């Protein structure tokens, strides 16, 4: 067993050179300023940085003011390459990017492996980009932190929510959901469909998010299921699609970023 999961999409979705990656992250974050309270959870897109990096940066700006308090990140994203049921935890000790290695919280992972919906499986992680593209942002903002990375296959909102509840922690723990919105519709149709999906997210309506609405619908629905039970609120931070950034308007992918707060925040 290897101890380190090596980057699979460096040089494709984001720069594979450390210095160029840092410059790119600085450029994306430069104008993204926020004085809002630090959220408990974020929903961010996961396309290549030229496409969705600005929308992701708008979410990560929420962390800048008090990033030092966050020492653990629970990161969930959809399975794009390996179909399976449940949530897949890796067996490795570290995830690597061009910015260095991130230690996994093996104690927490071992704890959730007691749940029937969580399995230890490396294949879904090997080439999966939905988790990897978030790591350079987190490394750049947080410095050292522990990671709990989970690829989500077919799983109900309740099953995902149960895992999140077990990992919820306190102010030291950030919940991060990686998802794009609609795929390969024309520009205007995508904006219309994504506006409906964004409303369902803001209004904590996981049951209304369908198969074609978001590739990360299962982790999103799990977060919303739990947020509703905890009396939380969701704020939409930014929306664009690839037709606004680096793509053709005939076939676009939608990107939204959202922050989840305690009701009193």
Buried (B, 14 or more C-beta within 10 A) or exposed (E): EEEEBBBBBBEEBBBBEEEEBBEBBEEBBEEBEBEEBBBBBBBBBBBBBBBBBBBBBBBBBBBBBEBEEBBBBBBBBBBBBBEBEBBBBBBBBBBBBBBEBBEBBBEBBEBBEEBEBBBEBBBBBBEBBBBBBBBBBBBBBBEEBBBBBBBBBEBBBEBBBBBBEBBBBEEEBBBBBBBBBBBEBEBEEBBEBBEBBBEBBBEBBBEBBEEBBBBBBBBBBBBBBBBBEBEBBBBBBBBBBBBBBEBEEEBBBBBBBBBBBEEEB
